[in-house]
Amino acid sequence: MNKYAAELLGTFWLVMGGCGTAILSGFGVGLLGISLAFGLSVLTM
C-alpha cells in the first residue's frame, strides 16, 4: 500500500508542478520556465 501512495503522491506532484505551469501560465513563463518547472518537480521527488 505504501508503494501506491508514493506513486500517487509523485504523479500528483509532477502533474501539478509541470502541467500546472504549462496550462496556467504557459505564455508568461515560456518554454524555459515550463522545462524548469518539470525539472524542479522531478528534482524534489
C-alpha positions as CSV (number, residue, x, y, z in Angstrom):
1,M,0.0,0.0,0.0
2,N,2.9,2.4,0.6
3,K,4.1,1.9,-2.9
4,Y,0.7,3.0,-4.3
5,A,0.7,6.0,-2.0
6,A,4.2,7.0,-3.1
7,E,3.2,6.6,-6.8
8,L,0.1,8.7,-6.3
9,L,2.0,11.5,-4.5
10,G,4.8,11.5,-7.1
11,T,2.4,11.6,-10.0
12,F,0.3,14.4,-8.3
13,W,3.5,16.5,-7.7
14,L,4.7,16.1,-11.3
15,V,1.4,16.9,-12.9
16,M,0.7,19.9,-10.6
17,G,4.2,21.3,-10.9
18,G,4.9,20.7,-14.6
19,C,1.5,20.6,-16.3
20,G,0.1,23.2,-14.0
21,T,2.8,25.6,-15.0
22,A,2.2,24.8,-18.7
23,I,-1.5,25.3,-18.5
24,L,-1.9,28.2,-16.1
25,S,1.0,30.4,-17.2
26,G,2.4,28.8,-20.4
27,F,2.7,32.1,-22.3
28,G,4.0,34.0,-19.4
29,V,6.9,31.8,-18.4
30,G,7.8,30.4,-21.8
31,L,9.4,27.1,-22.8
32,L,12.3,27.5,-20.5
33,G,10.1,28.1,-17.5
34,I,8.0,25.1,-18.2
35,S,11.1,23.0,-18.6
36,L,12.5,24.3,-15.3
37,A,9.1,23.5,-13.6
38,F,9.2,19.9,-14.8
39,G,12.9,19.6,-13.8
40,L,12.4,21.0,-10.4
41,S,9.4,18.8,-9.8
42,V,11.5,15.7,-10.6
43,L,14.4,17.0,-8.5
44,T,12.2,17.5,-5.4
45,M,10.8,13.9,-5.6
